[in-house]
Amino acid sequence: MAGTVNRKNSRTEKNNHSGIRRLFTLNIGTIIFGALLLYVIISLFIYLTATHVTSYQVTSGPLAKNQTYTGLAVRSEKVVNADTSGYVTYYARENSKVKKAGVVYGIGPGKQTDQGSDLTEDTLASLRTEMQKFSLNFDPSDYHDVYSFKYVLEGEILDNSLLSAPSATAGSSGSMTIGNETISTASADGIVSYSTDGYENFDLTSITPEEMDEKSYEVKDLKTTEKVAAGQSIYKIIDSEKWSLIIPLSSKQIVQISDRKTIRVKFLKDGATQNAAFSILTMSDGKYYGKLDFTNGLLRYIDSRFIDIELVTNNATGLKIPVTSVVNKEFYTIPDEYATKGGDSQNIGFLKLVTDSKGNESTKFTYTTLYEHKNNKYYIDSSDLTAGDIIVKDGTSSDRYIIKDTDTLEGVYSMNKGYALFRKISIIDKNEEYCIVEKGTSFGLSQFDYIVLNSSKVKESDITAK
């Protein structure tokens, strides 16, 4: 029995030793796995301990966004009241131009329900077009547009009614009578509006913050089917193409634009731009306002009292890069009179003086990268020629120049090729965070290039990654 147990223990020990030997047996799979594991560990260590270079993609645009404002539109507006009581028939379309002595509305003793006629095919087609345009462009946030659209439709229908009504000729402004209806005509050329909002006689000498608050703005619709009393407001007429926008200004904004006499204005509603004469208004309460005067564009924004605009003050445009990307690099400067072209090549270089072992002198054409040419000097990289090198003017042997003078150029490190490569820049404008540099400079940048975000983290020719 004891012999049996010993034999079992012996077999067990042999099996254990055999398993250990199999575990540590070297084969090609174990070697490959071990090598890959070691590579991953080393790569991870290098990645975690290395200085990471952050890239920045070059964009195009202005240095900073232009500031936006909500301006209060001030126009030459005159409210016209009814001379007599009665029911009104509107003949001029909302926001349409009328000539002096042109028919605007009529007042009669009864509602003019029977003077209309069936709509013509042209009128129906026009109404369909207007409704289609409105439905495609309607923005629920601009709910006031619904009222304007209603005026447009009513104007189309009223025009149709006017065509079928008895013709009348007014020789002067005022009123005339056709049948039992008193017809009122415009006292001057202008644009007709059938609404008031309390800004018709706006006082530019005493502007208050409450008046500039769009949230409290209310419009009163003057159109009605009810009987009006004598002296009741019927419509208003805007009788001048000149108009203004009033915008609130802070002290900081005044400093930025106080020296301007004209400013380019972009209207955010439709993207249109036009120039405006600019002046600053100072109120007795210490508040400042900007006044933008226009001579055209009135009709385009006639249905808006508050208008969102952008003052186009940041005119410098180019390639936008961070200030932290800018680096200064030293270059050798060589008078441009020593430059020449080598052999059949059109590349510019210099004739470098070389001496052989016997002391014989000769010249060797050396091509160099020219980073800049200004003040009659070429700027070359120190890797092409070094201090103490002698260059000879082409065609002579006595005119020689020893390379020694240096100057610096501003630039950035490009990452497009996987290593830090200096690219020259020419700064147009800058603030604390960004620079605007010229486009299309030789050995410069292009839009969408990748550059080093922080130039202090790398040196030229360092390996980088985007």
C-alpha positions as CSV (number, residue, x, y, z in Angstrom):
1,M,0.0,0.0,0.0
2,A,2.9,2.3,0.9
3,G,4.5,1.5,-2.5
4,T,1.4,2.5,-4.3
5,V,1.3,5.9,-2.6
6,N,5.0,6.5,-3.3
7,R,4.4,5.8,-7.0
8,K,1.5,8.2,-7.1
9,N,3.5,11.0,-5.4
10,S,6.4,10.4,-7.9
11,R,4.1,10.7,-10.9
12,T,2.6,13.9,-9.4
13,E,6.0,15.5,-8.9
14,K,7.0,14.6,-12.5
15,N,3.8,16.1,-13.9
16,N,4.4,19.3,-11.9
17,H,8.0,19.6,-13.2
18,S,6.7,18.9,-16.7
19,G,4.1,21.7,-16.5
20,I,6.7,24.2,-15.2
21,R,9.1,23.3,-18.0
22,R,6.2,23.7,-20.6
23,L,5.3,27.1,-19.1
24,F,8.9,28.5,-19.5
25,T,9.6,26.8,-22.8
26,L,10.7,29.5,-25.3
27,N,9.0,29.6,-28.7
28,I,8.5,32.2,-31.4
29,G,5.0,33.2,-30.1
30,T,6.3,33.9,-26.6
31,I,9.2,36.0,-28.0
32,I,6.9,38.1,-30.3
33,F,4.4,38.6,-27.4
34,G,7.1,39.7,-25.1
35,A,8.6,42.1,-27.6
36,L,5.2,43.7,-28.2
37,L,4.5,44.0,-24.5
38,L,7.8,45.7,-24.0
39,Y,7.2,48.1,-26.9
40,V,3.8,49.1,-25.5
41,I,5.3,49.7,-22.1
42,I,8.1,51.8,-23.4
43,S,5.8,53.8,-25.8
44,L,3.4,54.5,-23.0
45,F,6.2,55.7,-20.7
46,I,7.6,58.0,-23.4
47,Y,4.1,59.4,-24.1
48,L,3.4,60.1,-20.5
49,T,6.8,61.7,-19.7
50,A,7.1,63.6,-23.0
51,T,6.2,67.3,-23.5
52,H,3.1,67.3,-25.7
53,V,2.9,69.9,-28.5
54,T,-0.6,71.3,-29.0
55,S,-1.5,72.4,-32.5
56,Y,-3.6,75.3,-33.8
57,Q,-5.3,75.4,-37.2
58,V,-4.9,78.7,-38.9
59,T,-8.2,80.5,-39.6
60,S,-9.1,83.5,-41.7
61,G,-11.0,86.5,-40.4
62,P,-10.9,89.8,-38.4
63,L,-9.1,90.2,-35.1
64,A,-12.3,90.2,-33.1
65,K,-16.0,90.0,-33.7
66,N,-17.7,93.3,-34.4
67,Q,-20.0,94.5,-31.7
68,T,-23.8,94.2,-32.2
69,Y,-26.4,96.6,-31.0
70,T,-30.1,97.1,-31.1
71,G,-30.8,100.5,-32.5
72,L,-33.9,102.7,-32.2
73,A,-35.1,104.0,-35.6
74,V,-35.9,107.7,-35.6
75,R,-37.7,109.0,-38.7
76,S,-39.6,112.2,-39.8
77,E,-43.1,111.0,-39.0
78,K,-46.4,113.0,-39.0
79,V,-49.6,111.6,-37.6
80,V,-52.7,112.6,-39.6
81,N,-56.1,112.9,-37.8
82,A,-59.6,112.6,-39.3
83,D,-61.3,115.8,-40.2
84,T,-64.8,114.4,-39.8
85,S,-66.4,111.4,-38.2
86,G,-67.5,108.3,-40.1
87,Y,-66.4,105.0,-41.4
88,V,-62.9,104.7,-43.0
89,T,-62.1,103.2,-46.4
90,Y,-58.3,102.7,-46.8
91,Y,-56.9,103.2,-50.3
92,A,-53.2,103.5,-49.8
93,R,-51.4,100.2,-48.9
94,E,-49.5,99.9,-45.7
95,N,-45.8,101.0,-46.0
96,S,-46.4,102.1,-49.6
97,K,-45.2,105.4,-51.1
98,V,-47.7,108.1,-52.0
99,K,-47.2,111.3,-53.9
100,K,-48.3,114.7,-52.7
101,A,-52.1,114.9,-53.2
102,G,-52.3,111.1,-53.6
103,V,-55.4,109.4,-52.3
104,V,-54.9,107.8,-48.8
105,Y,-58.3,107.1,-47.3
106,G,-62.0,108.1,-47.5
107,I,-64.6,108.7,-44.8
108,G,-68.3,108.1,-45.3
109,P,-71.5,108.0,-43.2
110,G,-71.8,104.2,-43.6
111,K,-69.6,101.2,-44.0
112,Q,-68.5,100.8,-47.6
113,T,-69.4,97.1,-47.8
114,D,-71.0,97.3,-51.2
115,Q,-68.4,99.4,-53.1
116,G,-66.0,96.5,-53.6
117,S,-65.9,94.1,-56.4
118,D,-64.7,90.6,-57.0
119,L,-60.9,90.2,-56.9
120,T,-59.2,90.1,-60.3
121,E,-57.1,87.2,-61.3
122,D,-54.0,89.4,-61.1
123,T,-54.9,90.4,-57.5
124,L,-55.5,86.7,-56.5
125,A,-52.1,85.7,-58.1
126,S,-50.4,88.5,-56.2
127,L,-52.0,87.4,-52.9
128,R,-50.9,83.8,-53.4
129,T,-47.3,84.9,-54.1
130,E,-47.3,87.1,-51.0
131,M,-48.7,84.3,-48.8
132,Q,-46.2,81.8,-50.1
133,K,-43.2,84.1,-49.5
134,F,-44.4,84.9,-45.9
135,S,-44.9,81.2,-45.0
136,L,-41.4,80.3,-46.2
137,N,-39.6,83.1,-44.4
138,F,-41.7,83.4,-41.3
139,D,-39.9,83.3,-37.9
140,P,-42.2,82.8,-34.9
141,S,-39.9,85.0,-32.8
142,D,-40.7,88.0,-35.1
143,Y,-44.4,87.9,-34.4
144,H,-44.8,91.6,-35.4
145,D,-44.3,90.5,-39.0
146,V,-47.8,89.0,-38.9
147,Y,-49.3,92.5,-38.6
148,S,-47.1,93.7,-41.4
149,F,-48.3,90.8,-43.6
150,K,-51.9,91.6,-42.7
151,Y,-51.4,95.1,-44.0
152,V,-49.8,93.8,-47.2
153,L,-52.9,91.6,-47.9
154,E,-55.3,94.4,-47.0
155,G,-53.4,96.7,-49.3
156,E,-53.7,94.4,-52.2
157,I,-57.4,94.0,-51.7
158,L,-57.9,97.7,-51.2
159,D,-56.0,98.4,-54.4
160,N,-58.4,96.1,-56.2
161,S,-61.4,98.0,-54.7
162,L,-59.9,101.3,-55.7
163,L,-59.6,100.2,-59.3
164,S,-63.3,99.6,-59.5
165,A,-64.3,102.7,-57.5
166,P,-65.2,106.0,-59.3
167,S,-62.0,107.8,-60.4
168,A,-61.1,111.0,-58.6
169,T,-58.5,113.6,-59.3
170,A,-57.1,115.8,-56.6
171,G,-55.4,119.0,-57.7
172,S,-53.9,119.8,-54.3
173,S,-53.4,118.2,-50.9
174,G,-56.5,118.1,-48.6
175,S,-59.8,116.4,-49.3
176,M,-62.6,116.1,-51.8
177,T,-66.0,114.5,-51.9
178,I,-67.1,111.7,-54.2
179,G,-70.7,110.8,-53.7
180,N,-71.2,110.6,-49.9
181,E,-67.5,109.9,-49.1
182,T,-64.9,112.5,-48.2
183,I,-61.6,111.5,-49.8
184,S,-58.4,112.6,-47.9
185,T,-55.1,113.0,-49.8
186,A,-51.5,113.2,-48.7
187,S,-50.0,116.6,-47.8
188,A,-46.5,115.6,-49.0
189,D,-44.6,112.8,-50.7
190,G,-43.9,110.0,-48.3
191,I,-44.6,106.5,-47.0
192,V,-48.0,105.7,-45.4
193,S,-48.2,103.7,-42.2
194,Y,-51.4,102.7,-40.3
195,S,-49.8,102.3,-36.9
196,T,-48.3,104.4,-34.1
197,D,-46.0,103.5,-31.3
198,G,-45.3,106.8,-29.4
199,Y,-42.0,107.4,-31.1
200,E,-43.3,109.7,-33.8
201,N,-42.0,112.9,-32.0
202,F,-38.9,111.3,-30.4
203,D,-36.8,113.9,-28.6
204,L,-33.1,113.3,-29.2
205,T,-32.1,115.8,-26.4
206,S,-33.5,113.7,-23.6
207,I,-33.2,110.0,-24.3
208,T,-34.0,107.7,-21.4
209,P,-33.1,104.0,-20.9
210,E,-36.8,103.2,-20.7
211,E,-37.3,104.5,-24.2
212,M,-34.5,102.3,-25.5
213,D,-36.0,99.1,-23.9
214,E,-37.5,97.0,-26.6
215,K,-39.3,94.8,-24.1
216,S,-41.8,97.5,-23.3
217,Y,-42.4,98.4,-26.9
218,E,-46.0,98.5,-28.1
219,V,-47.6,99.2,-31.4
220,K,-51.1,100.6,-31.9
221,D,-53.0,99.5,-35.0
222,L,-54.9,102.5,-36.4
223,K,-56.9,100.5,-39.0
224,T,-60.5,99.8,-37.9
225,T,-63.9,98.9,-39.2
226,E,-65.6,100.8,-36.5
227,K,-66.8,104.4,-36.7
228,V,-64.0,107.0,-36.1
229,A,-64.5,110.4,-34.5
230,A,-63.2,113.7,-35.8
231,G,-59.6,114.2,-34.6
232,Q,-58.9,110.5,-34.2
233,S,-55.6,109.3,-35.7
234,I,-56.0,107.6,-39.0
235,Y,-52.5,107.2,-40.4
236,K,-49.0,108.6,-40.3
237,I,-46.7,109.6,-43.1
238,I,-42.9,109.4,-43.2
239,D,-42.0,112.3,-45.4
240,S,-38.2,112.1,-45.6
241,E,-35.7,109.5,-46.8
242,K,-33.3,110.6,-44.1
243,W,-33.5,108.6,-40.9
244,S,-31.3,107.6,-37.9
245,L,-30.5,104.8,-35.5
246,I,-29.8,105.5,-31.8
247,I,-27.7,103.0,-30.0
248,P,-26.6,102.9,-26.3
249,L,-22.8,103.2,-25.7
250,S,-20.6,102.3,-22.8
251,S,-17.5,104.4,-21.8
252,K,-15.3,101.6,-23.2
253,Q,-17.2,101.6,-26.5
254,I,-16.9,105.4,-26.8
255,V,-13.1,105.1,-26.5
256,Q,-13.0,102.6,-29.4
257,I,-15.1,104.6,-31.8
258,S,-15.0,108.2,-30.7
259,D,-12.7,109.3,-33.5
260,R,-14.9,108.0,-36.2
261,K,-17.1,110.3,-38.4
262,T,-18.5,107.5,-40.5
263,I,-19.1,103.8,-39.7
264,R,-20.0,100.8,-41.9
265,V,-23.3,99.3,-40.6
266,K,-24.5,95.7,-41.2
267,F,-28.2,95.0,-40.7
268,L,-28.6,91.6,-39.2
269,K,-32.1,91.2,-40.5
270,D,-31.0,90.8,-44.2
271,G,-27.2,91.1,-44.1
272,A,-27.2,94.4,-46.1
273,T,-24.6,97.0,-45.3
274,Q,-24.3,100.8,-45.8
275,N,-22.3,103.7,-44.5
276,A,-23.7,106.0,-41.8
277,A,-22.6,109.4,-40.4
278,F,-21.7,108.9,-36.8
279,S,-21.9,111.2,-33.8
280,I,-22.1,110.8,-30.0
281,L,-25.0,112.1,-27.9
282,T,-24.5,112.9,-24.2
283,M,-27.5,113.0,-21.9
284,S,-27.9,115.0,-18.7
285,D,-28.0,111.7,-16.7
286,G,-24.5,110.8,-17.9
287,K,-25.6,108.2,-20.4
288,Y,-24.0,108.1,-23.9
289,Y,-25.7,107.2,-27.2
290,G,-24.5,106.8,-30.7
291,K,-26.4,108.4,-33.6
292,L,-26.1,106.8,-37.0
293,D,-27.5,108.9,-39.8
294,F,-28.6,107.3,-43.1
295,T,-29.8,108.9,-46.4
296,N,-31.3,105.7,-47.9
297,G,-32.6,102.3,-46.9
298,L,-35.7,103.7,-45.1
299,L,-38.3,101.6,-46.9
300,R,-36.4,98.4,-46.3
301,Y,-36.8,98.7,-42.5
302,I,-39.9,100.9,-42.3
303,D,-41.9,98.2,-40.4
304,S,-39.3,98.0,-37.6
305,R,-38.7,100.4,-34.8
306,F,-35.9,98.4,-33.1
307,I,-33.3,97.1,-35.5
308,D,-30.4,94.7,-34.8
309,I,-27.2,95.9,-36.3
310,E,-23.4,95.3,-36.3
311,L,-20.9,98.1,-36.5
312,V,-18.1,97.0,-38.9
313,T,-15.2,98.5,-37.0
314,N,-12.7,95.7,-37.2
315,N,-11.5,96.2,-40.8
316,A,-8.2,94.4,-40.5
317,T,-8.6,90.9,-41.9
318,G,-6.1,88.2,-42.6
319,L,-4.9,85.0,-41.0
320,K,-5.7,84.7,-37.3
321,I,-3.1,83.1,-35.0
322,P,-2.6,83.1,-31.2
323,V,0.0,85.4,-29.7
324,T,1.6,82.4,-28.0
325,S,2.5,80.9,-31.4
326,V,4.7,83.8,-32.4
327,V,8.5,83.3,-32.2
328,N,11.5,85.4,-33.1
329,K,14.3,83.8,-35.2
330,E,17.7,85.3,-36.0
331,F,18.9,85.4,-39.6
332,Y,22.0,86.6,-41.3
333,T,21.6,89.6,-43.5
334,I,23.5,90.0,-46.8
335,P,23.4,93.0,-49.2
336,D,21.2,92.1,-52.2
337,E,24.0,93.3,-54.6
338,Y,25.8,90.1,-53.8
339,A,23.0,87.8,-54.9
340,T,23.2,85.9,-58.2
341,K,21.6,83.0,-60.0
342,G,23.5,79.8,-60.4
343,G,24.0,78.1,-63.7
344,D,20.8,77.1,-65.5
345,S,18.8,77.6,-62.4
346,Q,16.7,80.6,-61.7
347,N,17.2,80.2,-58.0
348,I,18.9,83.0,-56.1
349,G,22.0,82.2,-54.2
350,F,25.5,83.5,-53.4
351,L,29.0,82.8,-54.6
352,K,30.9,81.5,-51.6
353,L,34.7,81.8,-51.5
354,V,36.4,78.4,-50.9
355,T,40.1,77.7,-50.5
356,D,41.7,74.3,-51.3
357,S,44.5,72.6,-49.5
358,K,47.1,74.4,-51.6
359,G,45.6,77.8,-50.8
360,N,44.0,78.3,-54.2
361,E,40.8,80.3,-54.1
362,S,37.6,79.6,-56.1
363,T,33.9,80.3,-55.8
364,K,31.1,77.9,-55.3
365,F,27.4,78.8,-55.9
366,T,25.4,78.2,-52.7
367,Y,21.6,78.2,-52.9
368,T,20.0,79.7,-49.9
369,T,16.4,80.0,-48.7
370,L,15.5,83.7,-48.7
371,Y,13.0,84.5,-46.0
372,E,12.8,88.2,-46.5
373,H,14.0,91.1,-48.7
374,K,13.9,94.5,-47.2
375,N,16.2,97.6,-46.8
376,N,18.3,96.2,-49.7
377,K,19.1,93.1,-47.7
378,Y,18.3,89.4,-48.0
379,Y,17.6,87.4,-44.8
380,I,19.1,83.9,-45.0
381,D,18.9,80.9,-42.6
382,S,22.1,80.2,-40.6
383,S,22.1,76.6,-41.8
384,D,22.9,77.7,-45.4
385,L,25.8,80.0,-44.6
386,T,27.6,80.6,-41.3
387,A,29.4,83.6,-39.7
388,G,32.8,84.2,-41.1
389,D,31.9,82.8,-44.6
390,I,33.1,85.1,-47.4
391,I,30.9,85.7,-50.4
392,V,32.0,87.4,-53.7
393,K,30.1,89.7,-55.9
394,D,29.4,88.0,-59.3
395,G,31.8,89.2,-62.0
396,T,34.5,90.5,-59.6
397,S,37.0,89.0,-57.3
398,S,37.7,92.0,-55.1
399,D,34.2,92.8,-53.9
400,R,33.8,90.6,-51.0
401,Y,31.5,90.4,-48.0
402,I,32.1,88.6,-44.7
403,I,28.9,87.2,-43.2
404,K,28.4,88.6,-39.7
405,D,25.4,90.9,-39.5
406,T,22.1,89.5,-38.1
407,D,18.5,90.6,-37.6
408,T,15.4,88.9,-36.4
409,L,12.1,88.0,-38.1
410,E,8.7,87.1,-36.5
411,G,7.2,83.8,-37.4
412,V,5.6,80.6,-36.2
413,Y,6.5,76.9,-36.2
414,S,4.5,75.0,-38.8
415,M,3.6,71.4,-38.0
416,N,2.4,70.3,-41.5
417,K,5.4,68.1,-42.2
418,G,5.6,66.5,-38.7
419,Y,8.4,68.7,-37.4
420,A,8.7,72.3,-36.3
421,L,9.5,74.4,-39.4
422,F,9.8,78.2,-39.1
423,R,7.4,80.2,-41.2
424,K,7.6,84.0,-41.5
425,I,4.7,86.2,-40.6
426,S,3.8,89.9,-41.1
427,I,1.5,91.1,-38.3
428,I,-1.2,93.6,-39.3
429,D,-3.0,93.9,-36.0
430,K,-3.0,92.3,-32.6
431,N,-4.6,92.2,-29.2
432,E,-3.7,90.3,-26.0
433,E,-4.7,86.9,-27.4
434,Y,-4.5,86.9,-31.2
435,C,-2.7,88.4,-34.1
436,I,-3.9,89.1,-37.7
437,V,-1.1,88.4,-40.2
438,E,-0.9,89.0,-43.9
439,K,-2.0,86.3,-46.4
440,G,0.2,85.2,-49.3
441,T,3.6,86.2,-47.9
442,S,6.6,84.2,-49.2
443,F,7.6,81.4,-46.8
444,G,4.5,82.4,-44.8
445,L,1.2,80.7,-43.8
446,S,-1.9,79.6,-45.5
447,Q,-5.4,79.1,-44.2
448,F,-5.9,75.7,-42.5
449,D,-2.2,75.2,-41.8
450,Y,-1.3,73.6,-38.5
451,I,1.1,75.6,-36.3
452,V,2.5,75.1,-32.7
453,L,0.1,76.7,-30.3
454,N,2.9,77.5,-27.7
455,S,6.2,78.2,-29.4
456,S,8.1,78.2,-26.1
457,K,7.5,74.4,-25.8
458,V,9.5,73.4,-28.9
459,K,12.6,74.2,-30.9
460,E,13.0,74.3,-34.7
461,S,13.2,70.9,-36.3
462,D,11.7,69.2,-33.2
463,I,9.4,66.3,-34.1
464,T,5.8,67.3,-33.6
465,A,2.3,65.8,-34.3
466,K,-0.9,67.5,-35.2
